[in-house]
């Protein structure tokens, strides 16, 4: 298992395809800030639209674009009229919703062709998921480019299932939406000329080995020397290489990794808090609880009550 795969698993990530949008303009759809633990995505199947975010330049989206807001920031989807005459006709059209057996279809087109055809959904993840914490505010890729040829078949299957609404379609689009996150992230990582932070560490084969070691063996009494050995480097070389990619220290990252693992155990197992603390490298339950509260804002027991998966 590679480090990225492990981080995705730790995030307890799941996807949901909520809407198929067939829209004509002029129209602006407001999207409020999503709840904590939700990312928002839009897939442009055909046509074009504009994403407006406060304090940012407008972003034009065209067919083949996938737009993800990892922290679910508030935004507006703006759809222009097809032509001047459409302004007079389409401005009066109301957006209607219907469930087609697979997803909710939202449209204001009536018998007209849509200006934009979208799939819209969410990615749900665990609180303070390390992977999401290190992503930028926007992840934008295109499945029409040859650099990510694997995205197009996935998106077209999602489109077909959302259209045909055959038996089992809701379960299929949910599973495909979950897979979409990993494929989008893979395509985005491949398009970046340089990466910083944890993503930069993961992209470096030798430094990534130390991250994998942290994830797989969190209970070990890790020191800088031990982590350097995992990366096949001297301590000094390891620190220089690590600092070139991240403003955080190796031991600070280790602490975050341990807390992420602990949060998963608290919500998905019945282990005592003392056992969870020991499993992630803390001999003192008090020290563990203090660090956990610093990161999550609540004590481990309260966190378990609020987030336990039954």
Secondary structure as a PSIPRED ss2 file (coil, helix, strand):
# PSIPRED VFORMAT (PSIPRED V4.0)

   1 X C   1.000  0.000  0.000
   2 X C   1.000  0.000  0.000
   3 X H   0.000  1.000  0.000
   4 X H   0.000  1.000  0.000
   5 X H   0.000  1.000  0.000
   6 X H   0.000  1.000  0.000
   7 X H   0.000  1.000  0.000
   8 X H   0.000  1.000  0.000
   9 X H   0.000  1.000  0.000
  10 X H   0.000  1.000  0.000
  11 X C   1.000  0.000  0.000
  12 X C   1.000  0.000  0.000
  13 X C   1.000  0.000  0.000
  14 X E   0.000  0.000  1.000
  15 X E   0.000  0.000  1.000
  16 X E   0.000  0.000  1.000
  17 X E   0.000  0.000  1.000
  18 X E   0.000  0.000  1.000
  19 X E   0.000  0.000  1.000
  20 X E   0.000  0.000  1.000
  21 X E   0.000  0.000  1.000
  22 X E   0.000  0.000  1.000
  23 X E   0.000  0.000  1.000
  24 X C   1.000  0.000  0.000
  25 X C   1.000  0.000  0.000
  26 X C   1.000  0.000  0.000
  27 X E   0.000  0.000  1.000
  28 X E   0.000  0.000  1.000
  29 X E   0.000  0.000  1.000
  30 X E   0.000  0.000  1.000
  31 X E   0.000  0.000  1.000
  32 X C   1.000  0.000  0.000
  33 X C   1.000  0.000  0.000
  34 X C   1.000  0.000  0.000
  35 X C   1.000  0.000  0.000
  36 X C   1.000  0.000  0.000
  37 X C   1.000  0.000  0.000
  38 X E   0.000  0.000  1.000
  39 X E   0.000  0.000  1.000
  40 X E   0.000  0.000  1.000
  41 X E   0.000  0.000  1.000
  42 X E   0.000  0.000  1.000
  43 X E   0.000  0.000  1.000
  44 X E   0.000  0.000  1.000
  45 X E   0.000  0.000  1.000
  46 X E   0.000  0.000  1.000
  47 X E   0.000  0.000  1.000
  48 X E   0.000  0.000  1.000
  49 X E   0.000  0.000  1.000
  50 X E   0.000  0.000  1.000
  51 X E   0.000  0.000  1.000
  52 X E   0.000  0.000  1.000
  53 X C   1.000  0.000  0.000
  54 X C   1.000  0.000  0.000
  55 X C   1.000  0.000  0.000
  56 X C   1.000  0.000  0.000
  57 X C   1.000  0.000  0.000
  58 X C   1.000  0.000  0.000
  59 X E   0.000  0.000  1.000
  60 X E   0.000  0.000  1.000
  61 X E   0.000  0.000  1.000
  62 X E   0.000  0.000  1.000
  63 X C   1.000  0.000  0.000
  64 X C   1.000  0.000  0.000
  65 X E   0.000  0.000  1.000
  66 X E   0.000  0.000  1.000
  67 X E   0.000  0.000  1.000
  68 X E   0.000  0.000  1.000
  69 X E   0.000  0.000  1.000
  70 X C   1.000  0.000  0.000
  71 X C   1.000  0.000  0.000
  72 X C   1.000  0.000  0.000
  73 X C   1.000  0.000  0.000
  74 X C   1.000  0.000  0.000
  75 X E   0.000  0.000  1.000
  76 X E   0.000  0.000  1.000
  77 X E   0.000  0.000  1.000
  78 X E   0.000  0.000  1.000
  79 X E   0.000  0.000  1.000
  80 X C   1.000  0.000  0.000
  81 X C   1.000  0.000  0.000
  82 X C   1.000  0.000  0.000
  83 X C   1.000  0.000  0.000
  84 X H   0.000  1.000  0.000
  85 X H   0.000  1.000  0.000
  86 X H   0.000  1.000  0.000
  87 X H   0.000  1.000  0.000
  88 X H   0.000  1.000  0.000
  89 X H   0.000  1.000  0.000
  90 X H   0.000  1.000  0.000
  91 X C   1.000  0.000  0.000
  92 X C   1.000  0.000  0.000
  93 X C   1.000  0.000  0.000
  94 X C   1.000  0.000  0.000
  95 X C   1.000  0.000  0.000
  96 X E   0.000  0.000  1.000
  97 X E   0.000  0.000  1.000
  98 X E   0.000  0.000  1.000
  99 X E   0.000  0.000  1.000
 100 X C   1.000  0.000  0.000
 101 X C   1.000  0.000  0.000
 102 X C   1.000  0.000  0.000
 103 X C   1.000  0.000  0.000
 104 X E   0.000  0.000  1.000
 105 X E   0.000  0.000  1.000
 106 X E   0.000  0.000  1.000
 107 X E   0.000  0.000  1.000
 108 X C   1.000  0.000  0.000
 109 X C   1.000  0.000  0.000
 110 X C   1.000  0.000  0.000
 111 X C   1.000  0.000  0.000
 112 X C   1.000  0.000  0.000
 113 X C   1.000  0.000  0.000
 114 X C   1.000  0.000  0.000
 115 X C   1.000  0.000  0.000
 116 X E   0.000  0.000  1.000
 117 X E   0.000  0.000  1.000
 118 X E   0.000  0.000  1.000
 119 X E   0.000  0.000  1.000
 120 X E   0.000  0.000  1.000
 121 X E   0.000  0.000  1.000
 122 X E   0.000  0.000  1.000
 123 X E   0.000  0.000  1.000
 124 X E   0.000  0.000  1.000
 125 X C   1.000  0.000  0.000
 126 X C   1.000  0.000  0.000
 127 X C   1.000  0.000  0.000
 128 X C   1.000  0.000  0.000
 129 X C   1.000  0.000  0.000
 130 X H   0.000  1.000  0.000
 131 X H   0.000  1.000  0.000
 132 X H   0.000  1.000  0.000
 133 X H   0.000  1.000  0.000
 134 X C   1.000  0.000  0.000
 135 X C   1.000  0.000  0.000
 136 X C   1.000  0.000  0.000
 137 X C   1.000  0.000  0.000
 138 X C   1.000  0.000  0.000
 139 X E   0.000  0.000  1.000
 140 X E   0.000  0.000  1.000
 141 X E   0.000  0.000  1.000
 142 X E   0.000  0.000  1.000
 143 X C   1.000  0.000  0.000
 144 X C   1.000  0.000  0.000
 145 X C   1.000  0.000  0.000
 146 X H   0.000  1.000  0.000
 147 X H   0.000  1.000  0.000
 148 X H   0.000  1.000  0.000
 149 X H   0.000  1.000  0.000
 150 X H   0.000  1.000  0.000
 151 X H   0.000  1.000  0.000
 152 X H   0.000  1.000  0.000
 153 X H   0.000  1.000  0.000
 154 X H   0.000  1.000  0.000
 155 X H   0.000  1.000  0.000
 156 X H   0.000  1.000  0.000
 157 X H   0.000  1.000  0.000
 158 X H   0.000  1.000  0.000
 159 X H   0.000  1.000  0.000
 160 X H   0.000  1.000  0.000
 161 X H   0.000  1.000  0.000
 162 X H   0.000  1.000  0.000
 163 X H   0.000  1.000  0.000
 164 X H   0.000  1.000  0.000
 165 X C   1.000  0.000  0.000
 166 X C   1.000  0.000  0.000
 167 X C   1.000  0.000  0.000
 168 X C   1.000  0.000  0.000
 169 X H   0.000  1.000  0.000
 170 X H   0.000  1.000  0.000
 171 X H   0.000  1.000  0.000
 172 X H   0.000  1.000  0.000
 173 X H   0.000  1.000  0.000
 174 X H   0.000  1.000  0.000
 175 X H   0.000  1.000  0.000
 176 X H   0.000  1.000  0.000
 177 X H   0.000  1.000  0.000
 178 X H   0.000  1.000  0.000
 179 X H   0.000  1.000  0.000
 180 X H   0.000  1.000  0.000
 181 X H   0.000  1.000  0.000
 182 X H   0.000  1.000  0.000
 183 X H   0.000  1.000  0.000
 184 X H   0.000  1.000  0.000
 185 X H   0.000  1.000  0.000
 186 X H   0.000  1.000  0.000
 187 X H   0.000  1.000  0.000
 188 X H   0.000  1.000  0.000
 189 X H   0.000  1.000  0.000
 190 X H   0.000  1.000  0.000
 191 X H   0.000  1.000  0.000
 192 X C   1.000  0.000  0.000
 193 X C   1.000  0.000  0.000
 194 X C   1.000  0.000  0.000
 195 X C   1.000  0.000  0.000
 196 X C   1.000  0.000  0.000
 197 X H   0.000  1.000  0.000
 198 X H   0.000  1.000  0.000
 199 X H   0.000  1.000  0.000
 200 X H   0.000  1.000  0.000
 201 X H   0.000  1.000  0.000
 202 X H   0.000  1.000  0.000
 203 X H   0.000  1.000  0.000
 204 X C   1.000  0.000  0.000
 205 X H   0.000  1.000  0.000
 206 X H   0.000  1.000  0.000
 207 X H   0.000  1.000  0.000
 208 X H   0.000  1.000  0.000
 209 X H   0.000  1.000  0.000
 210 X H   0.000  1.000  0.000
 211 X H   0.000  1.000  0.000
 212 X H   0.000  1.000  0.000
 213 X H   0.000  1.000  0.000
 214 X H   0.000  1.000  0.000
 215 X H   0.000  1.000  0.000
 216 X H   0.000  1.000  0.000
 217 X C   1.000  0.000  0.000
 218 X C   1.000  0.000  0.000
 219 X C   1.000  0.000  0.000
 220 X C   1.000  0.000  0.000
 221 X C   1.000  0.000  0.000
 222 X C   1.000  0.000  0.000
 223 X C   1.000  0.000  0.000
 224 X H   0.000  1.000  0.000
 225 X H   0.000  1.000  0.000
 226 X H   0.000  1.000  0.000
 227 X H   0.000  1.000  0.000
 228 X H   0.000  1.000  0.000
 229 X H   0.000  1.000  0.000
 230 X H   0.000  1.000  0.000
 231 X C   1.000  0.000  0.000
 232 X C   1.000  0.000  0.000
 233 X C   1.000  0.000  0.000
 234 X C   1.000  0.000  0.000
 235 X H   0.000  1.000  0.000
 236 X H   0.000  1.000  0.000
 237 X H   0.000  1.000  0.000
 238 X H   0.000  1.000  0.000
 239 X H   0.000  1.000  0.000
 240 X H   0.000  1.000  0.000
 241 X H   0.000  1.000  0.000
 242 X H   0.000  1.000  0.000
 243 X H   0.000  1.000  0.000
 244 X H   0.000  1.000  0.000
 245 X H   0.000  1.000  0.000
 246 X C   1.000  0.000  0.000
 247 X C   1.000  0.000  0.000
 248 X C   1.000  0.000  0.000
 249 X C   1.000  0.000  0.000
 250 X H   0.000  1.000  0.000
 251 X H   0.000  1.000  0.000
 252 X H   0.000  1.000  0.000
 253 X H   0.000  1.000  0.000
 254 X H   0.000  1.000  0.000
 255 X H   0.000  1.000  0.000
 256 X H   0.000  1.000  0.000
 257 X H   0.000  1.000  0.000
 258 X H   0.000  1.000  0.000
 259 X H   0.000  1.000  0.000
 260 X H   0.000  1.000  0.000
 261 X H   0.000  1.000  0.000
 262 X H   0.000  1.000  0.000
 263 X H   0.000  1.000  0.000
 264 X H   0.000  1.000  0.000
 265 X H   0.000  1.000  0.000
 266 X H   0.000  1.000  0.000
 267 X H   0.000  1.000  0.000
 268 X H   0.000  1.000  0.000
 269 X C   1.000  0.000  0.000
 270 X C   1.000  0.000  0.000
 271 X C   1.000  0.000  0.000
 272 X C   1.000  0.000  0.000
 273 X H   0.000  1.000  0.000
 274 X H   0.000  1.000  0.000
 275 X H   0.000  1.000  0.000
 276 X H   0.000  1.000  0.000
 277 X H   0.000  1.000  0.000
 278 X H   0.000  1.000  0.000
 279 X H   0.000  1.000  0.000
 280 X C   1.000  0.000  0.000
 281 X C   1.000  0.000  0.000
 282 X C   1.000  0.000  0.000
 283 X C   1.000  0.000  0.000
 284 X C   1.000  0.000  0.000
 285 X H   0.000  1.000  0.000
 286 X H   0.000  1.000  0.000
 287 X H   0.000  1.000  0.000
 288 X H   0.000  1.000  0.000
 289 X H   0.000  1.000  0.000
 290 X H   0.000  1.000  0.000
 291 X H   0.000  1.000  0.000
 292 X H   0.000  1.000  0.000
 293 X H   0.000  1.000  0.000
 294 X H   0.000  1.000  0.000
 295 X H   0.000  1.000  0.000
 296 X H   0.000  1.000  0.000
 297 X C   1.000  0.000  0.000
 298 X C   1.000  0.000  0.000
 299 X C   1.000  0.000  0.000
 300 X H   0.000  1.000  0.000
 301 X H   0.000  1.000  0.000
 302 X H   0.000  1.000  0.000
 303 X H   0.000  1.000  0.000
 304 X H   0.000  1.000  0.000
 305 X H   0.000  1.000  0.000
 306 X H   0.000  1.000  0.000
 307 X H   0.000  1.000  0.000
 308 X C   1.000  0.000  0.000
 309 X C   1.000  0.000  0.000
 310 X C   1.000  0.000  0.000
